[in-house]
């Protein structure tokens, strides 16, 4: 009797737990809070932050969302094909 080989598909799943999803929101909200606090301090006092500090906070906000934006663009591009 010939032996049969089982062929299975290589399936890769990515799971995001609720804790990771919640921490993502908290990270984003904390960065917005830092940015708004910096703007308020600069507006209401004589202290001014250098542009590099603003760039650091802004890149943290945008850098976190880059992967999500790329996936969104890919999903839209995939629908049009």
C-alpha positions, -999 to 999 in steps of 0.1 A, spaced: 0 0 0 15 33 -10 20 58 18 2 91 14 18 123 23 -3 150 39 1 184 24 -7 212 47 -8 249 38 16 272 56 -8 296 72 5 326 91 -19 344 115 -12 376 134 -31 381 165 -34 413 184 -44 409 220 -67 433 237 -39 444 260 -17 453 230 -45 471 213 -53 491 244 -16 499 250 -15 512 215 -43 537 222 -26 547 254 7 553 237 -9 574 210 -30 594 235 1 600 257 20 613 227 -8 637 218 -10 649 254 28 655 254 25 675 222 -4 696 234 13 702 267 45 714 250 24 738 228 6 751 259 38 756 279 54 774 249 23 796 244 17 806 280 54 811 291 86 825 278 101 791 274 105 776 239 113 741 229 137 734 201 124 720 168 141 687 174 119 680 204 88 687 184 101 664 156 108 637 182 72 637 195 57 641 161 77 612 147 66 590 177 30 598 168 33 593 131 58 564 133 34 543 153 7 546 128 28 541 96 23 503 96 -15 507 100 -16 533 72 3 510 49 -20 481 56 -50 503 50 -36 515 16 -28 479 6 -64 468 15 -78 496 -6 -55 489 -35 -64 452 -33 -101 459 -36 -97 479 -68 -80 451 -87 
